[in-house]
Amino acid sequence: MPPFTLVTGATGFLGSQLVRTLIARGEHVKALVRPGSNLAALEGLPRDRFKLAVGDVRIEQSVFAALAGCLQMYHVAGLFKMWDPNPQRIVKPAIEGMRATLRAARARKLTKIVVTSSAGVLGTTSERHPMDEQHAFNLPDAEAYVAAKVAAEQVADEFRDAGLPIVSVLPASIAGPGDWKPTPNGRLLLDYLNQAPTGHFPVSGGGLNVVDVEDVANGHVLAMEHGAIGERYILGGENLTFSQVFETLCDLTGLSEPTAPKSKTIMHWAGKLYELKARVRGGEPRITSRMARDYVDSFSWLTSEKAETKLGYRHRPAREALARSVRWFLKHGYLPPKAAGRVRLELRPM
C-alpha cells in the first residue's frame, strides 16, 4: 500500500478542496474529521485512495493514530470564526490544535508538513503597496480569528526552530465553489446576493486580496512539492479596493450597488451595535468594531511573487473567483427563489 497523506480540517471549505485536488493527482489521502462532522463535502471520493480518520487535532494521541501510514501532512484545521464574546474560545483551540498536531507529527517522523496560516498574520498597510512574507504584523489587539492565527503561527515557529520540517502557506481572502457552511466571507457574499442591508458594507477606503479556493489548494500541493523547509509563502490572488469588489459583484449579477461609502467612525459604531446584537441574540456579527478599526481605510494587499517564482504558483482573476462563488451558491440553493431570480449571472463557463 502506498503511503498516505493526512489532511486535517478536511471537511472545511479549503480542506475539502485540497483533499479532492490531491486525489485528482492520484495521491492516497487520509482525512482527519471530528466525530459527528458533516461529510457532505467529501462525498463520492474513491475508496481505494481515500480514508477517514475520526479524531480531534487538539488531542495528540488522536492525531498520532490518524498519522499511521502517513509520511506527510497538511494541517489545515482551524475555526474560521471572526468573533466570539469570549475570544479564548477561538484562540485557545488554535494554539492547542497546532501544538498537539505538531507533537504527533514529530513522533511519527513525518518527512514534510505544510501548515495553513493566513495572510492576516501580516497585518495591513495604509497605502496601496502589496505586502510580502517579510511584512511585520502591526495589528495589536486584533479580532479573535486573526489573534488565533498569529498565536498558532508562533507555535509552528517553535517546532520549526526545533527542526520539524514545516512549510507555511498564507492564503488571502478565499472565494470560489464549495463554501458549504458558509464561511464569514461566504456569508457576506450571500447577504449581498440577498440584497440584505447587513451585507452592504461599502467603506470610504481600503482593500483586500481575493483568491480562488482551487488555486489555494494547488498552492498547498506546490508548497509540499517545492517549498523550502522553514519558509512561508503567500497564496494570494488579485488586489481590489473594497469599492472594486462591490463594483465587480454588481457587474456580475446585475444587482444594485450598496449605499454610499461609510466612514471608519460609522463602521466602528456599526460594529459595536452588531456585537451587542450578537451577545444578546447569539450568532456572529457581520462586522465588529475591531475589524472596522483595523481594515477600514487600510489595505490587505499582497504579492504572491515568492510563491510564483519559487513554487510555480498561479492564480485566476478575482472576477472569476467571485463568479464561481455566486454560481455555486445559486446552484446549491443558498438563496431563496425571489432573491435567486434577481441575479443575472454571466453564463460564460468558468
C-alpha positions in Angstrom: 0.0 0.0 0.0 1.5 3.4 -1.0 1.9 5.9 1.9 -1.0 8.2 2.7 -1.0 12.0 3.3 -3.1 13.3 6.2 -5.3 16.4 5.8 -6.7 17.9 8.9 -9.7 20.1 8.7 -10.8 18.0 5.7 -14.5 18.9 5.9 -13.9 22.6 5.6 -14.1 24.9 2.6 -10.3 24.7 1.8 -9.7 21.3 3.4 -12.2 19.5 1.3 -10.9 21.2 -1.9 -7.4 20.1 -1.0 -8.5 16.5 -0.5 -10.1 16.5 -3.9 -7.1 18.1 -5.5 -4.7 15.5 -4.1 -6.9 12.6 -5.1 -7.3 14.0 -8.6 -3.4 13.9 -8.8 -3.5 10.2 -7.9 -2.4 10.5 -4.3 -3.7 8.5 -1.3 -5.3 10.7 1.3 -6.5 10.3 4.8 -8.9 12.9 6.2 -9.0 13.7 9.9 -12.5 14.7 10.8 -14.2 15.4 14.2 -16.8 13.0 15.5 -20.2 13.8 14.1 -18.8 16.0 11.3 -20.9 16.8 8.2 -19.2 14.7 5.5 -21.1 16.1 2.5 -18.1 17.9 1.1 -16.2 14.6 0.9 -18.9 12.5 -0.8 -18.1 10.5 -3.9 -14.3 10.1 -3.3 -12.7 6.8 -4.4 -12.5 4.4 -1.5 -9.2 2.8 -2.8 -7.4 6.2 -2.4 -9.3 7.8 0.4 -9.8 7.0 4.1 -11.5 8.8 7.0 -9.8 9.1 10.4 -12.1 10.3 13.2 -10.3 12.4 15.9 -9.5 15.8 17.3 -6.5 17.9 16.4 -6.3 19.2 20.0 -5.6 15.6 21.2 -2.0 14.5 20.3 -2.8 10.8 20.5 -5.8 11.2 18.2 -3.6 12.8 15.6 -0.8 10.3 16.1 -3.3 7.5 15.4 -4.6 9.2 12.3 -1.0 9.6 11.0 -0.4 5.8 10.9 0.8 5.0 7.4 1.4 8.7 6.5 4.6 10.4 5.5 3.3 13.9 5.0 0.6 16.1 6.4 -1.3 19.2 5.6 -2.5 20.9 8.8 -5.5 23.0 7.5 -7.8 22.7 10.5 -8.9 25.9 12.2 -12.0 27.6 13.3 -13.0 30.2 10.7 -14.9 32.4 13.1 -14.0 36.1 13.4 -15.6 36.9 16.7 -16.8 35.4 20.0 -18.0 37.0 23.2 -15.2 35.0 24.8 -12.2 35.4 22.3 -10.4 32.5 24.0 -12.9 30.1 22.6 -11.3 30.9 19.2 -7.7 31.5 20.3 -7.2 28.6 22.7 -8.2 25.8 20.3 -5.9 27.2 17.6 -2.9 27.0 19.9 -3.8 23.6 21.4 -4.5 22.2 17.9 -1.3 23.4 16.4 0.8 22.1 19.4 -0.9 18.7 19.6 -0.8 18.1 15.9 2.9 19.0 15.5 3.8 16.9 18.5 2.2 14.0 16.8 3.9 14.7 13.6 7.2 14.8 15.3 6.6 11.5 17.0 5.7 10.0 13.6 8.8 11.4 12.0 7.0 12.9 9.0 9.1 13.9 6.0 7.2 17.2 5.5 4.4 19.3 6.9 2.5 22.1 5.2 0.8 24.4 7.8 -2.0 26.6 6.7 -1.7 30.0 8.3 -3.3 33.2 6.9 -2.3 36.4 5.2 -3.9 38.0 8.2 -0.8 37.4 10.2 0.9 40.1 8.0 -1.3 42.9 9.2 -2.2 45.8 6.9 -0.7 48.8 5.2 -2.0 52.3 4.9 -1.0 52.6 1.3 -1.7 50.6 -1.9 1.6 48.7 -1.5 1.3 44.9 -1.5 2.8 43.1 1.5 5.2 40.2 1.1 6.1 37.5 3.6 8.5 39.7 5.5 5.9 42.3 6.5 5.7 42.6 10.3 2.3 42.1 11.9 1.0 45.5 13.0 -2.4 45.0 14.5 -2.3 44.8 18.3 -5.4 43.7 20.0 -6.7 42.2 16.7 -10.0 40.4 16.3 -10.1 36.9 17.7 -9.7 35.0 14.4 -6.6 37.0 13.5 -5.2 36.7 17.0 -5.7 33.0 16.8 -3.8 32.7 13.6 -0.9 34.8 14.9 -0.7 32.7 18.1 -0.8 29.4 16.2 1.9 30.5 13.8 4.1 31.3 16.8 3.6 27.7 18.0 4.6 26.4 14.5 7.7 28.6 14.6 8.8 26.9 17.8 8.5 23.5 16.2 10.2 24.7 13.0 13.1 26.1 15.0 13.4 22.8 16.8 13.9 21.0 13.5 10.4 19.9 12.4 10.2 20.0 8.5 7.5 22.7 8.2 6.5 24.9 5.3 3.8 27.6 6.0 1.4 29.0 3.5 -0.6 32.2 3.9 -3.8 32.3 1.9 -5.6 35.6 1.2 -9.4 36.0 1.3 -10.7 32.8 -0.3 -13.7 32.7 -2.7 -14.9 30.0 -5.1 -17.2 27.0 -5.1 -17.7 24.6 -2.2 -18.2 27.1 0.7 -20.9 24.9 2.2 -21.0 26.2 5.8 -20.6 29.0 4.6 -17.5 30.9 5.9 -17.7 34.5 7.1 -16.6 35.6 3.6 -19.4 33.5 2.1 -22.0 34.9 4.4 -21.1 38.4 3.4 -21.4 37.5 -0.2 -24.8 35.8 0.4 -26.0 39.0 2.2 -25.1 41.0 -0.9 -26.9 38.5 -3.1 -30.0 38.7 -0.9 -29.7 42.4 -1.0 -29.7 42.4 2.8 -28.7 45.7 4.4 -26.3 43.8 6.7 -24.3 42.6 3.7 -23.8 46.2 2.4 -20.6 47.4 4.0 -19.1 49.8 1.4 -16.3 51.8 3.1 -14.5 55.0 2.3 -11.2 53.3 1.5 -9.1 50.2 1.8 -9.0 46.9 0.0 -8.2 43.2 0.1 -6.8 40.3 -1.9 -9.3 37.8 -3.4 -8.1 34.3 -4.4 -10.0 31.2 -5.6 -10.1 28.1 -3.3 -8.9 25.8 -6.1 -5.8 28.0 -6.6 -5.0 28.0 -2.9 -5.4 24.2 -2.8 -3.0 23.9 -5.8 -0.6 26.2 -3.9 -0.6 23.8 -0.9 0.4 21.0 -3.2 3.2 23.1 -4.7 4.4 24.0 -1.3 4.6 20.3 -0.3 6.5 19.5 -3.5 8.8 22.5 -3.9 8.6 24.6 -0.7 11.8 25.1 1.3 11.7 23.9 4.9 11.3 26.8 7.2 9.9 29.2 4.6 6.4 30.7 4.2 4.6 31.6 1.0 1.7 33.9 0.4 -1.0 32.2 -1.7 -2.9 35.3 -3.0 -4.9 36.4 -5.9 -5.9 39.8 -7.2 -5.8 43.0 -5.1 -9.0 45.0 -5.2 -10.3 48.0 -3.3 -13.5 47.4 -1.3 -15.3 49.5 -3.9 -14.0 47.4 -6.7 -15.2 44.2 -5.0 -18.8 45.6 -5.0 -18.5 47.0 -8.5 -17.4 43.6 -9.7 -20.3 41.9 -8.0 -22.7 44.4 -9.3 -21.4 43.9 -12.9 -21.5 40.1 -12.5 -25.0 39.8 -11.0 -26.9 42.8 -12.2 -27.8 43.7 -8.6 -27.7 47.2 -7.2 -24.6 48.6 -5.7 -24.6 49.2 -1.9 -25.4 52.6 -0.5 -22.8 55.4 -0.2 -19.5 54.5 1.4 -19.3 54.7 5.2 -16.5 56.3 7.2 -14.3 54.4 9.7 -16.2 56.1 12.6 -19.6 55.0 11.3 -18.3 51.5 10.7 -16.8 51.3 14.2 -20.1 52.1 15.9 -22.0 49.8 13.5 -19.6 47.1 14.6 -20.4 47.9 18.3 -24.1 47.5 17.6 -23.7 44.2 15.7 -21.5 42.9 18.6 -24.2 43.9 21.1 -26.9 42.2 19.0 -24.8 39.0 18.8 -24.3 39.0 22.5 -28.0 39.3 23.1 -29.4 37.1 20.3 -26.4 34.8 19.6 -24.7 34.3 16.2 -21.8 36.3 14.8 -21.7 39.9 13.8 -21.1 40.7 10.2 -18.5 43.3 11.2 -17.0 44.2 14.6 -15.5 47.4 16.0 -12.0 45.8 15.8 -12.5 44.8 12.2 -13.6 48.4 11.4 -10.6 49.9 13.2 -8.1 47.6 11.6 -9.4 47.2 8.0 -11.4 50.3 7.0 -9.1 52.7 5.1 -6.4 50.1 5.3 -5.1 47.6 2.6 -4.6 43.9 3.0 -2.9 43.8 -0.4 -0.5 41.1 -1.1 2.1 39.9 -3.6 2.5 36.2 -4.4 5.7 36.7 -6.2 7.7 34.4 -4.0 5.3 31.5 -4.5 5.1 32.2 -8.2 8.9 32.2 -8.7 9.8 29.5 -6.2 6.8 27.2 -6.4 5.3 27.8 -9.8 2.1 29.1 -8.2 -0.6 30.7 -10.4 -4.0 32.3 -9.7 -7.0 33.3 -11.7 -8.6 36.8 -11.7 -10.8 37.8 -8.7 -13.7 38.3 -11.0 -13.7 34.6 -11.9 -13.3 33.5 -8.3 -16.3 35.7 -7.3 -18.4 34.4 -10.2 -17.6 30.8 -9.2 -18.8 31.6 -5.7 -22.0 33.1 -6.9 -22.7 30.3 -9.3 -22.1 27.7 -6.6 -24.4 29.3 -4.1 -27.1 29.6 -6.7 -26.8 26.0 -7.9 -27.0 24.6 -4.3 -30.0 26.6 -3.2 -28.4 29.0 -0.8 -30.7 31.8 -1.9 -34.5 31.9 -1.6 -36.2 31.8 -5.0 -37.1 35.5 -5.0 -33.5 36.6 -4.4 -32.1 34.0 -6.8 -34.4 35.3 -9.5 -32.9 38.7 -9.3 -29.4 37.5 -10.0 -28.4 37.7 -13.7 -25.1 35.9 -13.5 -22.9 35.7 -16.6 -23.2 32.3 -18.2 -19.7 32.1 -19.5 -18.0 28.8 -18.5 -15.5 29.1 -15.6 
